[in-house]
Amino acid sequence: MDSFLPKALESAVVLDVQNIACGGRHAALVTKQGEVFSWGEESGGQLGHGVDTDVLHPKLIDALSNTSIELVACGEYHTCAVTLSGDLYTWGDGMYNFGLLGHGNEVSHWVPKRVNGPLEGIHVSSISCGPWHTAVVTSAGQLFTFGDGTFGVLGHGDRNSVSIPREVESLKGLRTVRAACGVWHTAAVVEVMAGNSSSSNCSSGKLFTWGDGDKGRLGHGDKETKFVPTCVAALVEPNFCQVACGHSLTVVLTTSGHVYTMGSSVYGQLGNPQADGKVPTRVEGKLSKSFVEEISCGAYHVAALTSRTEVYTWGKGANGRLGHGDADDRNTPTLLEALKDKQVKSIACGTNFTAAICLHKWVSGIDQSMCSGCRLQFNFKRKRHNCYNCGLAFCHACSCKKCLKASMAPNPNKPYRVCDNCFNKLRKAIETEASSQSSVSRRGSINHGTSEFVDKDDKVEFKTRAQLARFSSMESLKQGESRSKRNKKLEFNSSRVSPVPNGGSQWGALNISKSFNPVFGSSKKFFSASVPGSRIVSRATSPISRRPSPPRSTTPTPTLGGLTSPKIVVDDAKRTNDNLSQEVVRLRSQITDEHGLHISVQSNYVNASKQVENLTRKAQLQEVELEKTTKQLKEAIAIADEETAKCKAAKEVIKSLTAQLKDMAERLPMGAARSIKSPSFTSFGSNPASGDVSSVSIDRLNGQLVCQEQDSNVLNSQLLSNGSSIASTRSSGHNKQSHIEPATKSGGRTKESESRNENEWVEQDEP
């Protein structure tokens, strides 16, 4: 559903967006933590999630979760990302395979893949994606292009396509600041030295354009195609810092905050009703008194951000892309009223939609007198608190929880107060991040209502530090023991006193401390050295432990006066040392167990890999068998088709012979037709010119004619009974037929048939 007014992006997690890019039917953003989220229509892997599924809300790209991303760019069918270290990643292009990704081939990628080749070791500073090509600007000012080279859009002097990044030769020696890709044209801001003398030389950003010059989009005053970057002569004076390209439009921004446009004016995207687009025109109107800081261009609309965080849009208004609440076109810059009270940080245009990044607005107590959660008035008891994530004011009951990674927190690694809604979102984000990192096992412990994951190594470190604290206390005991040996005045008191020292019971500088509960759960009494009369503080508590101190024991502990000998102190230290040794052994065993578990996991992984290899091998064998069976099936089908053709040909021959027999029968006289017997047909069927199939068919037809002849009239039976000689002659003709040569058979049959016919006619004419 189209949105005609700006509305907040719905997301399951809280997003502190730093950079956003829009394509044709998808978008991507980068958070403050360097994470990349994408959403929209999945077409050929352009979302980077590795699955062919549309995504309605921003979803983290897991393949880049361990990489810190700085900026992203979206084309029509692919997406690009640049890391903080200047590496370029691309993915998508699965629909058309035009080699848009710069990997040297036309293979599509459904997950991000790093672009190497000529860009390896080069720091990328900015990137721009068109529907069919990509332009890359390095921190050294080099310009690389790759993709479809139609209309010379790559700037290499020809129309050839390039599947790996290639530097634009004509701009070598010059520093390229920014570049933008249209559909079939490209534009770049290049620093050119200006000045009459070497002392006054200074760099100035000039506009270079190349590609398809239709509708004046290149700004050269004609429609000719440019195969190499060409400086726009009409804009030599201004100093440019940014450029954007649409479908048939080029927009450029000067360092003084002025906007120039060139190209088609069919939807008013030039921002000037009097402009025809043949030459560059400055956008006036409401922008004449404003300082524009950023521009962005869609297919047929433009957006501009001023220094007062105001957003102006103009051009085609279909789908509500201008954000004014309707679908009307605007031919002059129009203020976006819906974002008037927002602190807009950045803007971005897609093909037919627009996005804006707004800063979180801190709500002071004066501006809001009621809780944003329960809607109750603040008073003396119901204190006012601000959420460190959304900035709204809440009461204590609605913002009593604390969470990590709050967007407005001074330190994201410390928990700060947030409202219930933000707490749920942040907790879900933490859980999602933890689940995506499969290499780190989750060990959950809730602290202050927040989900925190503590690694087991930290626990071991915690125990180790506690042990070191114990060792330090033991050293203090030994020092006290040495001092006690030098002191020869020993006083013993057998009475039991309060554990709080009063300075009366002393042994040199050694005092009995309070009852101590060690970190590992030991209940042994411990000693510490201190100055007489000073406050006793246990040294055994680890400095990293922030838990409250345990309550003091109400059971009195014996002072030095209750001991019979100073050797007890040494014995107690030895026992403590033994306990520590046992703890060290136990920790080593735990480490060994974890190492064994790690080895077990590795072995399971190896076994799983072997199973996968076996299954893959079986699948390949089955594919070979399937191909073999398919080949056999095709051969059988070919044989069947051949046999079918032969059968059809035989049927045609039979049909033809049957027609010939009928024709011959019709031509003979009636009496001759009746007198024709099987031998004549047999002799006809034995003609060498006819095939086996024809002989069988003729014999069958002869049999049918004989049956019809016998049943037709009584006269034939009389002839058969009276003319036995003729019948014998006929039978002898049958016997001769199988032994005599075809020519002899034919002559004999002819004579025999003539004599027989004469006899038959004579017999029929006799009274």
C-alpha positions in Angstrom: 0.0 0.0 0.0 1.3 3.5 -0.9 2.0 6.0 1.8 1.3 9.6 0.8 2.8 11.0 4.0 6.0 10.2 5.9 5.6 7.6 8.6 8.1 5.9 10.9 9.7 2.7 9.8 8.2 -0.3 11.6 10.9 -2.6 12.9 11.1 -5.4 15.5 14.3 -4.0 16.8 15.5 -0.4 17.6 17.5 1.0 14.8 20.0 3.8 15.3 20.3 4.5 11.5 23.4 6.3 10.2 23.1 5.7 6.4 20.2 4.5 4.2 19.9 3.7 0.5 16.9 3.0 -1.7 16.6 1.0 -4.9 13.7 0.1 -7.1 11.7 -2.2 -4.8 14.1 -2.6 -1.9 16.1 -0.6 0.6 19.1 -1.1 3.0 20.4 0.8 6.0 23.4 0.9 8.2 23.2 1.3 12.0 25.5 3.1 14.4 27.0 -0.3 15.3 28.0 -1.0 11.7 25.2 -3.5 11.0 23.3 -3.8 7.7 19.6 -4.3 7.5 17.6 -4.8 4.3 14.0 -5.3 3.4 11.6 -5.2 0.4 11.1 -7.4 -2.6 13.5 -10.2 -3.0 14.5 -10.4 -6.7 17.7 -12.3 -7.5 19.3 -12.1 -4.1 19.4 -8.3 -3.8 18.4 -8.4 -0.1 21.4 -10.5 0.8 19.6 -13.0 3.1 20.3 -16.0 0.9 16.7 -17.0 0.5 14.1 -16.1 -2.1 11.6 -14.5 0.3 10.3 -11.0 0.5 11.0 -9.1 3.8 8.4 -6.7 5.1 10.6 -5.2 7.9 14.3 -4.5 8.2 16.2 -7.7 8.7 19.8 -8.1 9.7 22.2 -9.5 7.0 23.9 -12.2 8.9 26.7 -12.6 6.4 27.9 -9.1 7.4 27.3 -9.3 11.1 31.0 -9.6 11.9 31.9 -6.7 9.5 31.6 -3.0 10.4 29.8 -1.4 7.5 30.0 2.4 6.8 27.6 3.0 3.9 25.4 1.1 1.4 24.0 1.8 -2.1 21.1 0.2 -3.9 20.6 -0.4 -7.6 17.6 -1.7 -9.4 18.8 -5.4 -9.2 21.8 -5.4 -6.9 23.2 -3.9 -3.6 26.7 -2.6 -2.6 28.2 -2.0 0.9 31.5 -0.4 1.9 33.2 -1.3 5.2 35.1 1.1 7.5 38.3 -0.3 6.2 37.3 0.6 2.6 36.4 -2.9 1.3 33.6 -3.3 -1.2 30.9 -6.0 -1.0 28.2 -6.7 -3.6 25.3 -9.0 -4.0 22.2 -9.6 -6.1 22.0 -9.6 -10.0 20.2 -13.0 -9.9 17.5 -12.0 -12.4 19.5 -11.0 -15.5 23.1 -12.0 -14.8 24.6 -8.9 -16.5 27.8 -9.0 -14.5 26.8 -6.0 -12.3 28.7 -7.3 -9.2 32.3 -6.7 -10.3 33.5 -10.3 -9.7 34.7 -10.9 -13.2 31.8 -13.1 -14.2 28.0 -13.0 -14.7 27.2 -15.2 -11.7 24.7 -13.9 -9.3 25.3 -13.9 -5.5 22.5 -14.2 -2.9 24.8 -13.2 0.0 27.4 -10.4 0.1 30.8 -11.2 -1.5 33.9 -9.0 -1.3 35.1 -7.5 -4.6 38.8 -8.1 -5.2 40.7 -7.6 -8.4 41.8 -4.0 -9.1 40.1 -2.8 -5.9 42.1 -5.1 -3.6 44.1 -3.0 -1.2 42.3 0.3 -2.3 40.2 2.2 0.2 36.7 2.9 -1.2 35.2 6.2 0.0 31.8 6.3 -1.9 29.8 4.3 -4.3 26.8 4.8 -6.6 24.6 2.2 -8.2 22.5 2.6 -11.4 20.1 0.0 -12.8 22.9 -1.5 -15.0 26.2 -0.2 -13.8 28.1 0.9 -10.8 30.6 3.7 -10.0 33.2 3.6 -7.2 35.2 6.5 -5.9 38.3 5.8 -3.8 39.9 7.9 -1.1 42.7 8.7 -3.4 40.3 10.3 -5.9 40.2 7.4 -8.4 37.0 6.5 -10.3 36.2 2.9 -11.2 33.2 1.8 -13.1 31.8 -1.7 -14.1 28.6 -3.1 -15.6 26.8 -2.6 -18.8 28.6 -0.3 -21.2 25.7 0.7 -23.5 25.9 4.4 -24.6 29.4 4.6 -23.3 28.0 5.0 -19.8 31.2 3.5 -18.2 33.4 6.3 -19.6 36.0 4.0 -21.1 35.6 5.4 -24.6 33.5 2.5 -26.0 30.3 0.7 -25.5 31.9 -2.5 -24.1 30.6 -4.0 -20.9 33.1 -4.6 -18.0 32.6 -7.3 -15.3 35.4 -6.1 -13.1 36.1 -2.6 -11.7 38.1 -0.6 -14.3 39.6 2.9 -13.7 38.4 5.7 -16.0 41.5 6.6 -17.9 40.5 10.1 -18.9 40.2 11.2 -15.3 43.7 9.9 -14.2 45.6 12.7 -12.5 42.4 14.4 -11.3 40.7 13.9 -8.0 37.1 12.6 -8.2 35.0 13.7 -5.2 31.6 12.1 -5.9 29.9 10.2 -8.7 26.3 9.3 -9.5 24.7 6.8 -11.9 21.6 7.3 -13.9 20.0 4.7 -16.2 22.1 5.4 -19.3 24.4 8.3 -18.1 26.9 9.0 -15.4 28.0 12.2 -13.7 31.0 13.0 -11.4 32.3 16.0 -9.4 36.0 16.3 -10.1 38.5 18.7 -8.5 40.3 20.8 -11.1 43.1 23.2 -10.3 42.1 26.8 -10.9 44.2 30.0 -10.7 46.6 32.1 -12.7 49.7 31.5 -10.7 51.2 28.7 -8.8 50.8 30.6 -5.5 47.1 31.2 -6.1 46.2 27.7 -7.4 43.2 26.1 -5.6 41.0 23.1 -6.4 37.5 23.6 -7.5 34.8 20.9 -8.0 33.7 20.8 -11.7 30.9 18.7 -13.2 31.8 16.0 -15.7 29.1 13.9 -17.5 29.0 11.2 -20.1 26.7 8.6 -21.6 23.4 9.0 -23.4 22.7 12.7 -24.1 19.0 12.4 -24.9 16.8 15.2 -23.4 19.8 17.2 -22.5 20.6 15.2 -19.4 24.3 15.7 -19.8 24.1 19.5 -19.8 26.2 20.1 -22.9 23.4 21.7 -24.9 22.9 18.9 -27.3 21.8 15.3 -27.4 25.0 13.7 -28.5 26.4 10.6 -26.7 29.6 11.1 -24.8 31.9 8.1 -24.4 34.4 9.7 -22.1 33.9 12.2 -19.2 33.3 15.7 -20.5 33.3 18.9 -18.4 30.0 20.8 -18.6 31.1 24.1 -20.1 28.0 26.0 -18.9 28.9 25.3 -15.2 32.5 26.3 -15.1 32.1 29.0 -12.6 30.4 27.3 -9.6 32.2 25.0 -7.2 30.3 21.7 -6.9 30.4 19.2 -4.0 27.6 16.7 -4.7 25.7 15.2 -7.7 22.7 12.9 -8.2 21.2 11.3 -11.3 17.7 10.2 -12.2 16.2 8.5 -15.2 16.7 11.4 -17.6 17.8 14.0 -15.1 21.0 15.3 -13.5 21.1 17.4 -10.3 24.2 19.0 -8.8 24.8 20.9 -5.6 27.4 23.7 -5.1 29.4 24.5 -2.0 27.4 27.7 -1.6 24.2 25.7 -1.2 22.7 26.2 -4.7 21.0 23.5 -6.8 21.3 23.1 -10.6 19.3 20.8 -12.7 19.4 19.6 -16.4 17.4 17.1 -18.4 13.8 16.2 -18.9 11.1 18.5 -17.5 8.0 16.3 -18.2 7.0 16.0 -14.5 8.5 19.3 -13.3 11.6 17.6 -11.9 13.8 20.5 -13.0 12.2 22.6 -10.2 11.8 25.6 -12.5 8.6 26.0 -14.7 10.5 28.1 -17.3 13.4 25.7 -17.8 13.4 23.5 -20.9 16.3 21.3 -19.7 18.6 21.8 -22.7 21.1 23.8 -20.5 21.7 23.6 -16.7 19.2 25.8 -14.8 19.5 27.0 -11.2 16.5 26.0 -8.9 15.0 29.1 -7.4 11.6 29.5 -5.7 11.6 28.6 -2.0 15.2 27.4 -2.2 16.6 30.7 -3.2 17.0 31.9 0.4 18.0 28.5 1.8 21.3 26.8 2.1 21.0 23.2 0.7 23.2 20.7 2.4 22.2 17.5 0.6 20.3 16.4 -2.5 18.9 13.1 -3.7 17.3 12.0 -6.9 14.8 9.3 -7.8 13.6 8.3 -11.2 11.5 11.4 -11.8 11.6 13.4 -8.5 14.1 15.3 -6.4 14.6 15.9 -2.6 16.7 18.5 -1.0 17.7 19.0 2.7 18.5 22.5 3.9 20.7 23.7 6.8 17.5 24.3 8.9 16.7 20.5 8.6 13.9 21.3 6.2 13.1 18.9 3.4 11.8 20.2 0.0 10.6 17.8 -2.8 9.4 18.3 -6.4 8.8 16.4 -9.6 6.5 13.4 -10.2 4.1 12.8 -7.3 2.7 9.3 -8.2 2.7 6.8 -5.3 3.0 9.7 -2.8 6.8 9.8 -3.3 6.9 13.6 -2.6 5.3 13.1 0.8 2.7 15.9 0.5 -0.4 13.7 1.1 -1.4 13.4 -2.5 -0.1 12.1 -5.9 0.1 15.5 -7.6 3.2 16.6 -9.5 5.2 19.6 -8.3 7.3 21.8 -10.6 8.8 23.9 -7.9 10.4 23.0 -4.5 7.7 22.4 -1.9 8.3 22.2 1.8 7.5 18.8 3.4 5.2 19.9 6.2 5.0 16.5 7.8 8.7 16.7 8.7 8.7 20.3 9.7 9.1 19.5 13.5 11.7 16.7 12.9 15.5 17.1 13.0 16.2 15.5 9.6 19.8 14.2 9.3 19.8 12.7 5.8 17.6 12.0 2.9 17.6 9.3 0.2 15.4 8.7 -2.9 14.5 5.4 -4.5 12.9 4.9 -7.9 9.4 5.8 -6.7 9.8 6.5 -2.9 11.7 8.7 -0.5 13.3 8.1 2.9 14.6 10.4 5.6 16.8 9.8 8.7 15.6 11.9 11.7 17.5 12.4 14.9 15.9 11.3 18.2 14.2 14.2 19.9 14.7 14.5 23.6 11.5 15.5 25.4 12.1 17.7 28.3 10.0 17.8 31.4 8.6 21.2 30.6 7.2 20.1 27.3 5.4 17.1 28.7 3.5 17.0 31.9 2.1 13.5 31.8 3.6 10.0 31.4 3.8 8.8 27.8 2.9 5.3 29.0 0.1 5.4 31.5 -1.0 9.0 30.6 -1.1 10.0 34.3 0.0 13.5 35.5 3.4 13.9 37.0 3.5 15.0 40.7 5.6 14.9 43.8 5.3 11.1 44.1 5.2 10.2 40.4 8.6 11.4 39.3 9.5 12.2 35.7 12.1 10.1 33.9 13.3 10.2 30.3 13.8 7.0 28.2 17.4 6.7 27.0 16.2 5.1 23.8 13.2 7.0 22.5 13.6 10.2 24.6 10.0 10.4 25.8 9.0 11.1 29.4 7.7 8.3 31.6 6.9 7.7 35.2 9.0 5.4 37.4 6.5 2.5 37.0 6.6 2.7 33.2 10.4 3.1 32.9 11.8 1.0 35.8 13.8 -1.3 33.6 17.3 -0.8 32.4 18.9 -2.2 29.2 22.1 -2.2 27.2 22.6 -0.5 23.8 20.1 2.3 24.3 20.5 4.7 21.4 20.9 7.8 23.6 23.0 6.2 26.3 26.4 7.8 27.0 27.9 4.3 27.1 26.0 1.6 25.1 27.7 -1.1 27.1 26.1 0.0 30.3 22.4 -0.5 31.2 20.3 2.7 31.2 16.7 3.4 32.0 14.3 2.7 29.2 10.5 2.5 28.8 8.8 -0.9 28.6 8.3 -0.7 24.8 12.0 0.1 24.1 13.1 -2.6 26.6 11.2 -5.3 24.7 12.7 -4.1 21.4 16.2 -3.9 22.8 16.0 -7.3 24.4 14.8 -8.8 21.2 17.7 -7.2 19.4 20.2 -8.6 21.9 18.6 -12.1 21.5 18.7 -11.9 17.7 22.3 -10.8 17.8 23.3 -13.6 20.1 21.5 -16.2 18.0 23.2 -15.0 14.9 26.6 -15.6 16.4 26.6 -19.3 16.3 30.2 -19.6 17.4 29.4 -18.1 20.8 27.3 -20.2 23.2 24.6 -18.4 25.0 24.8 -18.3 28.7 21.9 -16.2 29.9 21.8 -14.3 33.2 19.3 -11.5 33.9 20.8 -8.5 35.5 18.6 -5.5 36.4 15.8 -7.0 34.2 18.1 -7.1 31.1 19.2 -10.2 29.1 23.0 -10.4 29.4 25.2 -13.1 28.1 28.3 -13.9 30.2 31.1 -16.0 28.7 32.4 -18.8 30.8 36.0 -17.5 30.4 34.9 -14.4 32.4 33.7 -16.7 35.2 37.1 -18.4 35.3 38.8 -15.0 35.3 36.6 -14.0 38.1 37.6 -17.0 40.2 41.2 -16.5 39.4 41.2 -13.0 40.6 39.5 -14.1 43.8 42.2 -16.6 44.3 44.8 -14.0 43.8 43.1 -11.9 46.4 43.3 -14.9 48.8 47.0 -15.2 48.0 47.5 -11.5 48.9 45.8 -12.1 52.2 48.1 -15.1 52.9 51.1 -12.9 52.2 49.8 -10.4 54.8 49.4 -13.3 57.3 53.0 -14.3 56.7 54.2 -10.7 57.2 52.2 -10.6 60.4 53.7 -13.9 61.6 57.2 -12.6 61.0 56.4 -9.5 63.0 54.9 -11.6 65.8 58.1 -13.6 66.1 60.1 -10.4 66.5 57.7 -9.3 69.2 58.5 -11.3 72.3 55.7 -10.0 74.4 52.8 -12.5 74.0 49.6 -12.1 75.8 46.9 -14.7 75.8 43.3 -14.2 76.7 41.0 -17.2 76.9 37.8 -15.2 77.0 35.6 -14.9 73.9 34.9 -11.3 72.8 33.0 -9.5 70.1 34.4 -9.7 66.6 34.7 -6.0 66.4 38.3 -5.1 67.5 38.8 -2.6 70.3 42.5 -2.4 70.2 42.9 -4.3 73.5 43.8 -7.7 72.2 47.0 -7.5 70.2 49.8 -9.7 69.0 52.3 -7.3 67.5 50.4 -5.8 64.6 48.2 -8.8 64.0 44.5 -8.8 64.8 41.8 -11.3 64.3 39.4 -10.2 61.5 35.7 -10.8 61.3 34.2 -14.0 60.0 34.9 -14.3 56.3 32.9 -15.9 53.5 35.2 -16.6 50.6 34.1 -16.5 46.9 34.2 -20.3 46.6 32.0 -20.9 49.6 34.5 -21.8 52.2 33.5 -21.0 55.8 37.0 -21.0 57.4 38.0 -18.1 59.6 40.6 -15.8 58.1 43.1 -13.3 59.5 44.3 -9.9 58.2 47.0 -7.6 59.2 46.1 -4.1 60.2 47.2 -1.2 62.4 45.8 -1.5 66.0 42.6 0.3 66.4 42.1 0.8 62.7 39.0 -0.2 60.8 39.3 -3.8 59.5 38.5 -4.4 55.8 38.6 -7.8 54.3 41.1 -8.1 51.5 39.7 -11.4 50.2 36.8 -9.8 48.3 37.6 -9.6 44.6 37.6 -6.0 43.3 35.6 -7.0 40.2 32.8 -8.4 42.3 30.2 -5.7 42.8 27.8 -7.7 44.9 26.8 -6.4 48.3 28.9 -7.6 51.2 27.5 -10.6 53.1 26.0 -9.8 56.6 28.5 -10.1 59.4 28.3 -13.2 61.6 26.8 -12.7 65.0 28.9 -15.6 66.4 31.9 -14.2 68.3 35.2 -15.3 66.9 38.2 -16.0 69.1 40.9 -13.3 69.4 44.5 -14.1 69.7 44.1 -14.5 73.4 42.0 -17.6 72.9 44.8 -19.4 71.0 47.3 -21.6 72.8 50.1 -21.1 70.2 51.0 -18.9 67.2 51.5 -22.2 65.2 47.7 -22.2 64.7 48.0 -19.3 62.3 50.5 -21.1 60.2 48.4 -24.3 60.2 45.3 -22.3 59.1 47.4 -20.7 56.3 48.5 -24.2 55.2 44.9 -25.4 55.1 43.9 -22.4 53.1 46.8 -23.1 50.7 45.6 -26.7 50.4 42.1 -25.5 49.6 43.4 -23.1 46.9 45.4 -26.0 45.4 42.2 -28.0 45.2 40.5 -25.1 43.6 43.2 -24.9 41.0 43.0 -28.6 40.3 39.2 -28.3 39.9 39.6 -25.4 37.6 42.1 -27.3 35.5 39.7 -30.2 35.3 36.9 -27.9 34.2 39.2 -26.5 31.5 40.1 -30.0 30.4 36.4 -30.9 30.3 35.7 -27.9 28.1 38.5 -28.8 25.9 37.2 -32.3 25.6 33.7 -30.9 24.8 35.3 -28.7 22.1 37.0 -31.7 20.6 33.7 -33.6 20.7 32.0 -30.8 18.9 34.7 -30.8 16.3 34.4 -34.5 15.9 30.7 -34.2 15.5 31.2 -31.5 12.9 33.7 -33.8 11.0 31.2 -36.7 11.1 28.4 -34.5 9.9 30.7 -33.3 7.1 31.5 -36.8 6.1 27.8 -37.7 6.1 27.1 -34.7 3.8 29.9 -35.9 1.5 28.5 -39.4 1.4 25.0 -38.1 0.7 26.4 -35.9 -2.0 28.3 -38.8 -3.6 25.1 -40.9 -3.5 23.1 -38.2 -5.1 25.7 -37.9 -7.9 25.6 -41.7 -8.5 21.8 -41.6 -8.6 22.0 -38.7 -11.1 24.3 -40.8 -13.3 21.9 -43.8 -13.1 19.0 -41.5 -13.9 20.8 -40.2 -17.0 21.6 -43.7 -18.1 18.0 -44.8 -17.6 16.7 -41.7 -19.4 19.0 -42.5 -22.4 17.7 -46.1 -22.5 14.2 -44.9 -22.4 14.9 -42.5 -25.3 16.4 -45.4 -27.3 13.3 -47.6 -26.7 11.0 -44.8 -27.7 13.0 -44.3 -31.0 12.7 -48.1 -31.7 9.0 -48.0 -31.0 8.6 -45.0 -33.3 10.5 -46.9 -36.1 8.3 -50.0 -35.7 5.2 -47.9 -35.7 6.3 -46.3 -39.0 7.0 -49.8 -40.5 3.5 -51.0 -39.4 1.9 -48.0 -41.0 3.8 -48.6 -44.2 2.7 -52.2 -44.3 -0.9 -51.2 -43.8 -0.7 -48.8 -46.7 0.7 -51.5 -48.9 -2.2 -53.9 -47.9 -4.7 -51.2 -48.6 -3.2 -50.5 -52.0 -3.1 -54.2 -53.0 -6.7 -54.7 -51.9 -7.8 -51.8 -54.1 -6.0 -53.3 -57.0 -7.7 -56.7 -56.5 -11.1 -55.1 -56.4 -10.3 -53.2 -59.6 -9.3 -56.3 -61.4 -12.4 -58.2 -60.2 -14.6 -55.5 -61.5 -13.0 -55.5 -65.0 -13.3 -59.3 -65.6 -16.6 -60.7 -67.1 -19.2 -62.1 -64.8 -18.6 -65.7 -65.8 -14.8 -65.3 -65.7 -15.0 -63.8 -62.3 -16.9 -66.8 -61.0 -14.5 -69.3 -62.6 -11.5 -67.7 -61.0 -10.2 -70.1 -58.3 -7.6 -70.1 -55.7 -4.7 -71.3 -57.9 -4.9 -68.2 -60.0 -4.8 -65.9 -57.0 -2.1 -68.1 -55.5 -0.1 -67.7 -58.7 -0.6 -64.0 -58.6 0.4 -63.9 -55.0 3.6 -65.8 -55.8 4.8 -63.1 -58.1 8.4 -62.3 -57.2 7.7 -58.5 -57.4 5.3 -58.7 -54.4 6.5 -59.0 -50.8 5.8 -61.5 -48.1 3.2 -59.3 -46.6 1.4 -59.0 -49.9 1.4 -62.8 -50.5 -0.1 -63.4 -47.1 -2.8 -60.8 -47.7 -3.6 -62.1 -51.2 -3.9 -65.7 -50.0 -6.3 -64.6 -47.4 -8.3 -62.7 -49.9 -8.3 -65.8 -52.3 -9.7 -67.9 -49.5 -12.5 -65.5 -49.0 -13.2 -65.5 -52.8 -13.3 -69.3 -52.9 -15.8 -69.4 -50.1 -18.0 -66.9 -51.8 -17.7 -68.8 -55.0 -18.8 -72.1 -53.5 -21.7 -70.5 -51.8 -22.8 -68.2 -54.6 -24.6 -70.7 -56.9 -25.3 -74.3 -57.4 -23.7 -74.2 -60.8 -20.2 -74.1 -59.5 -20.8 -77.2 -57.4 -22.1 -79.0 -60.5 -19.1 -78.0 -62.4 -16.9 -79.2 -59.6 -18.6 -82.6 -59.5 -18.7 -83.2 -63.3 -15.3 -81.8 -64.0 -13.0 -83.9 -61.9 -10.4 -83.7 -64.5 -10.4 -80.0 -64.2 -10.1 -80.3 -60.4 -7.2 -82.7 -60.7 -5.6 -80.4 -63.1 -6.1 -77.6 -60.7 -4.6 -79.6 -57.8 -1.6 -80.6 -60.0 -1.2 -76.9 -60.8 -1.0 -76.3 -57.0 1.8 -78.9 -56.7 3.7 -77.5 -59.6 3.5 -74.1 -58.1 5.9 -74.9 -55.3 8.6 -76.5 -57.5 8.7 -74.9 -60.9 10.4 -71.5 -61.5 8.2 -68.4 -61.5 8.4 -67.9 -65.3 7.4 -71.5 -65.9 4.6 -71.3 -63.4 3.3 -68.3 -65.0 3.2 -69.9 -68.5 1.7 -73.1 -67.2 -1.0 -71.4 -65.4 -1.9 -69.3 -68.4 -2.3 -72.3 -70.7 -4.1 -74.3 -68.0 -6.5 -71.5 -67.3 -7.2 -71.1 -71.0 -7.9 -74.8 -71.5 -10.0 -74.9 -68.4 -12.0 -71.9 -69.4 -12.7 -73.5 -72.8 -13.9 -76.7 -71.1 -16.0 -74.7 -68.7 -17.6 -72.8 -71.5 -18.3 -75.9 -73.4 -19.8 -77.7 -70.5 -22.1 -74.7 -69.8 -23.3 -74.5 -73.4 -24.2 -78.2 -73.8 -27.9 -78.9 -73.6 
